[in-house]
Each structure stands twice: as structure tokens, then as C-alpha cells.
């Protein structure tokens, strides 16, 4: 159970990092589009 808890914690950290990267990428794309318009 301890091992599983550690893996779940690690997975949630990875998901959080991915969400942060996606938000940053989305902001960059929005900035590019706003410059084009």
C-alpha cells in the first residue's frame, strides 16, 4: 500500500506539471494569435 501511495503521489505531480506546461503553451499560442489579428 505504501508503494501504491507513492506511485499515486508521483502520478499526481506529473499530471500537475503537464497541466502547467499546457497552460503556458496555451498562453503563448493566444499571444501569437492576438499579434496576428
C-alpha distance matrix in Angstrom:
0.0 3.8 5.4 5.0 6.2 8.6 9.8 10.5 12.3 14.2 15.2 16.5 18.4 20.0 20.9 22.5 24.5 25.7 26.9 28.7 30.4 31.4 33.0 34.8 36.1 37.2 39.1 40.8 41.8 43.2 45.2 46.7 47.7 49.2 51.3 52.5 53.7
3.8 0.0 3.8 5.4 5.1 6.3 8.7 9.9 10.6 12.4 14.3 15.5 16.7 18.6 20.1 21.2 22.9 24.6 25.9 27.3 29.0 30.4 31.9 33.4 34.9 36.2 37.9 39.5 40.8 42.2 43.9 45.5 46.8 48.2 50.1 51.5 52.9
5.4 3.8 0.0 3.8 5.5 5.1 6.3 8.7 9.9 10.6 12.3 14.4 15.5 16.6 18.4 20.1 21.3 22.7 24.5 26.0 27.2 28.7 30.5 31.9 33.1 34.6 36.5 37.8 39.0 40.7 42.4 43.7 45.1 46.7 48.4 49.7 51.2
5.0 5.4 3.8 0.0 3.8 5.4 5.0 6.1 8.5 9.8 10.4 12.3 14.2 15.3 16.4 18.3 20.0 21.0 22.5 24.4 25.8 26.8 28.6 30.4 31.4 32.6 34.7 36.2 37.2 38.7 40.7 42.0 43.1 44.8 46.7 47.9 49.2
6.2 5.1 5.5 3.8 0.0 3.8 5.5 5.1 6.1 8.6 9.8 10.6 12.4 14.3 15.3 16.6 18.5 20.0 21.1 22.7 24.6 25.7 27.1 28.9 30.4 31.5 33.2 35.0 36.2 37.4 39.3 40.9 42.0 43.4 45.4 46.9 48.0
8.6 6.3 5.1 5.4 3.8 0.0 3.8 5.5 5.1 6.2 8.6 10.0 10.7 12.4 14.3 15.4 16.7 18.5 20.1 21.3 22.8 24.5 26.0 27.3 28.8 30.3 31.9 33.4 34.8 36.3 37.9 39.4 40.8 42.3 44.0 45.5 47.0
9.8 8.7 6.3 5.0 5.5 3.8 0.0 3.8 5.4 5.0 6.1 8.6 9.8 10.5 12.2 14.2 15.3 16.5 18.3 20.0 21.1 22.5 24.4 25.9 26.9 28.4 30.4 31.7 32.8 34.5 36.3 37.5 38.8 40.5 42.3 43.5 45.0
10.5 9.9 8.7 6.1 5.1 5.5 3.8 0.0 3.8 5.4 5.0 6.2 8.6 9.9 10.5 12.3 14.3 15.3 16.4 18.4 20.1 20.9 22.6 24.5 25.7 26.7 28.7 30.4 31.4 32.7 34.7 36.2 37.2 38.8 40.8 42.1 43.3
12.3 10.6 9.9 8.5 6.1 5.1 5.4 3.8 0.0 3.8 5.4 5.2 6.3 8.8 10.0 10.6 12.5 14.4 15.4 16.7 18.7 20.1 21.3 22.9 24.5 25.8 27.3 29.0 30.4 31.7 33.4 35.1 36.3 37.6 39.5 41.1 42.4
14.2 12.4 10.6 9.8 8.6 6.2 5.0 5.4 3.8 0.0 3.8 5.5 5.1 6.3 8.7 9.9 10.7 12.5 14.4 15.5 16.8 18.5 20.2 21.4 22.7 24.4 26.1 27.3 28.7 30.4 31.9 33.3 34.8 36.4 38.0 39.5 41.0
15.2 14.3 12.3 10.4 9.8 8.6 6.1 5.0 5.4 3.8 0.0 3.8 5.4 5.1 6.2 8.6 9.9 10.6 12.3 14.3 15.4 16.4 18.4 20.1 21.0 22.4 24.4 25.8 26.8 28.5 30.4 31.6 32.8 34.5 36.3 37.5 39.0
16.5 15.5 14.4 12.3 10.6 10.0 8.6 6.2 5.2 5.5 3.8 0.0 3.8 5.4 5.0 6.1 8.7 9.9 10.5 12.3 14.3 15.2 16.5 18.5 19.9 20.9 22.6 24.5 25.6 26.8 28.7 30.4 31.4 32.8 34.9 36.3 37.4
18.4 16.7 15.5 14.2 12.4 10.7 9.8 8.6 6.3 5.1 5.4 3.8 0.0 3.8 5.4 5.1 6.3 8.7 9.9 10.7 12.5 14.3 15.5 16.7 18.5 20.0 21.3 22.9 24.5 25.9 27.3 29.0 30.5 31.7 33.5 35.1 36.5
20.0 18.6 16.6 15.3 14.3 12.4 10.5 9.9 8.8 6.3 5.1 5.4 3.8 0.0 3.8 5.4 5.1 6.2 8.6 9.9 10.6 12.3 14.3 15.4 16.5 18.2 20.1 21.2 22.5 24.3 25.9 27.1 28.6 30.3 31.8 33.2 34.8
20.9 20.1 18.4 16.4 15.3 14.3 12.2 10.5 10.0 8.7 6.2 5.0 5.4 3.8 0.0 3.8 5.4 5.1 6.2 8.6 9.9 10.5 12.3 14.3 15.2 16.3 18.4 20.0 20.9 22.3 24.4 25.7 26.8 28.4 30.4 31.6 32.9
22.5 21.2 20.1 18.3 16.6 15.4 14.2 12.3 10.6 9.9 8.6 6.1 5.1 5.4 3.8 0.0 3.8 5.5 5.1 6.2 8.7 9.9 10.6 12.5 14.3 15.3 16.7 18.6 20.0 21.1 22.8 24.6 25.8 27.0 29.0 30.6 31.8
24.5 22.9 21.3 20.0 18.5 16.7 15.3 14.3 12.5 10.7 9.9 8.7 6.3 5.1 5.4 3.8 0.0 3.8 5.5 5.1 6.3 8.7 10.0 10.7 12.3 14.2 15.5 16.7 18.4 20.0 21.3 22.8 24.5 25.9 27.4 29.0 30.6
25.7 24.6 22.7 21.0 20.0 18.5 16.5 15.3 14.4 12.5 10.6 9.9 8.7 6.2 5.1 5.5 3.8 0.0 3.8 5.4 5.1 6.1 8.6 9.9 10.4 12.1 14.2 15.3 16.3 18.2 19.9 21.1 22.4 24.2 25.8 27.1 28.7
26.9 25.9 24.5 22.5 21.1 20.1 18.3 16.4 15.4 14.4 12.3 10.5 9.9 8.6 6.2 5.1 5.5 3.8 0.0 3.8 5.5 5.0 6.2 8.6 9.8 10.4 12.3 14.3 15.2 16.3 18.4 20.0 21.0 22.3 24.4 25.8 26.9
28.7 27.3 26.0 24.4 22.7 21.3 20.0 18.4 16.7 15.5 14.3 12.3 10.7 9.9 8.6 6.2 5.1 5.4 3.8 0.0 3.8 5.4 5.2 6.3 8.6 9.9 10.7 12.5 14.3 15.4 16.7 18.6 20.1 21.2 22.9 24.7 26.1
30.4 29.0 27.2 25.8 24.6 22.8 21.1 20.1 18.7 16.8 15.4 14.3 12.5 10.6 9.9 8.7 6.3 5.1 5.5 3.8 0.0 3.8 5.4 5.1 6.1 8.5 9.9 10.6 12.3 14.2 15.4 16.6 18.4 19.9 21.3 22.8 24.6
31.4 30.4 28.7 26.8 25.7 24.5 22.5 20.9 20.1 18.5 16.4 15.2 14.3 12.3 10.5 9.9 8.7 6.1 5.0 5.4 3.8 0.0 3.8 5.4 5.1 6.0 8.6 9.8 10.4 12.1 14.2 15.3 16.4 18.2 20.0 21.1 22.6
33.0 31.9 30.5 28.6 27.1 26.0 24.4 22.6 21.3 20.2 18.4 16.5 15.5 14.3 12.3 10.6 10.0 8.6 6.2 5.2 5.4 3.8 0.0 3.8 5.4 5.0 6.2 8.7 9.9 10.5 12.3 14.3 15.3 16.4 18.5 20.1 21.2
34.8 33.4 31.9 30.4 28.9 27.3 25.9 24.5 22.9 21.4 20.1 18.5 16.7 15.4 14.3 12.5 10.7 9.9 8.6 6.3 5.1 5.4 3.8 0.0 3.8 5.4 5.2 6.3 8.7 9.9 10.7 12.5 14.4 15.4 16.8 18.8 20.3
36.1 34.9 33.1 31.4 30.4 28.8 26.9 25.7 24.5 22.7 21.0 19.9 18.5 16.5 15.2 14.3 12.3 10.4 9.8 8.6 6.1 5.1 5.4 3.8 0.0 3.8 5.4 5.1 6.2 8.6 9.8 10.6 12.4 14.2 15.5 16.8 18.7
37.2 36.2 34.6 32.6 31.5 30.3 28.4 26.7 25.8 24.4 22.4 20.9 20.0 18.2 16.3 15.3 14.2 12.1 10.4 9.9 8.5 6.0 5.0 5.4 3.8 0.0 3.8 5.4 5.1 6.1 8.6 9.9 10.6 12.2 14.3 15.4 16.6
39.1 37.9 36.5 34.7 33.2 31.9 30.4 28.7 27.3 26.1 24.4 22.6 21.3 20.1 18.4 16.7 15.5 14.2 12.3 10.7 9.9 8.6 6.2 5.2 5.4 3.8 0.0 3.8 5.5 5.1 6.2 8.7 9.9 10.5 12.4 14.4 15.5
40.8 39.5 37.8 36.2 35.0 33.4 31.7 30.4 29.0 27.3 25.8 24.5 22.9 21.2 20.0 18.6 16.7 15.3 14.3 12.5 10.6 9.8 8.7 6.3 5.1 5.4 3.8 0.0 3.8 5.4 5.1 6.3 8.7 9.9 10.7 12.6 14.6
41.8 40.8 39.0 37.2 36.2 34.8 32.8 31.4 30.4 28.7 26.8 25.6 24.5 22.5 20.9 20.0 18.4 16.3 15.2 14.3 12.3 10.4 9.9 8.7 6.2 5.1 5.5 3.8 0.0 3.8 5.4 5.1 6.3 8.6 9.9 10.7 12.6
43.2 42.2 40.7 38.7 37.4 36.3 34.5 32.7 31.7 30.4 28.5 26.8 25.9 24.3 22.3 21.1 20.0 18.2 16.3 15.4 14.2 12.1 10.5 9.9 8.6 6.1 5.1 5.4 3.8 0.0 3.8 5.4 5.1 6.1 8.6 9.9 10.7
45.2 43.9 42.4 40.7 39.3 37.9 36.3 34.7 33.4 31.9 30.4 28.7 27.3 25.9 24.4 22.8 21.3 19.9 18.4 16.7 15.4 14.2 12.3 10.7 9.8 8.6 6.2 5.1 5.4 3.8 0.0 3.8 5.5 5.1 6.2 8.8 10.2
46.7 45.5 43.7 42.0 40.9 39.4 37.5 36.2 35.1 33.3 31.6 30.4 29.0 27.1 25.7 24.6 22.8 21.1 20.0 18.6 16.6 15.3 14.3 12.5 10.6 9.9 8.7 6.3 5.1 5.4 3.8 0.0 3.8 5.5 5.2 6.4 9.0
47.7 46.8 45.1 43.1 42.0 40.8 38.8 37.2 36.3 34.8 32.8 31.4 30.5 28.6 26.8 25.8 24.5 22.4 21.0 20.1 18.4 16.4 15.3 14.4 12.4 10.6 9.9 8.7 6.3 5.1 5.5 3.8 0.0 3.8 5.4 5.1 6.4
49.2 48.2 46.7 44.8 43.4 42.3 40.5 38.8 37.6 36.4 34.5 32.8 31.7 30.3 28.4 27.0 25.9 24.2 22.3 21.2 19.9 18.2 16.4 15.4 14.2 12.2 10.5 9.9 8.6 6.1 5.1 5.5 3.8 0.0 3.8 5.4 5.3
51.3 50.1 48.4 46.7 45.4 44.0 42.3 40.8 39.5 38.0 36.3 34.9 33.5 31.8 30.4 29.0 27.4 25.8 24.4 22.9 21.3 20.0 18.5 16.8 15.5 14.3 12.4 10.7 9.9 8.6 6.2 5.2 5.4 3.8 0.0 3.8 5.6
52.5 51.5 49.7 47.9 46.9 45.5 43.5 42.1 41.1 39.5 37.5 36.3 35.1 33.2 31.6 30.6 29.0 27.1 25.8 24.7 22.8 21.1 20.1 18.8 16.8 15.4 14.4 12.6 10.7 9.9 8.8 6.4 5.1 5.4 3.8 0.0 3.8
53.7 52.9 51.2 49.2 48.0 47.0 45.0 43.3 42.4 41.0 39.0 37.4 36.5 34.8 32.9 31.8 30.6 28.7 26.9 26.1 24.6 22.6 21.2 20.3 18.7 16.6 15.5 14.6 12.6 10.7 10.2 9.0 6.4 5.3 5.6 3.8 0.0
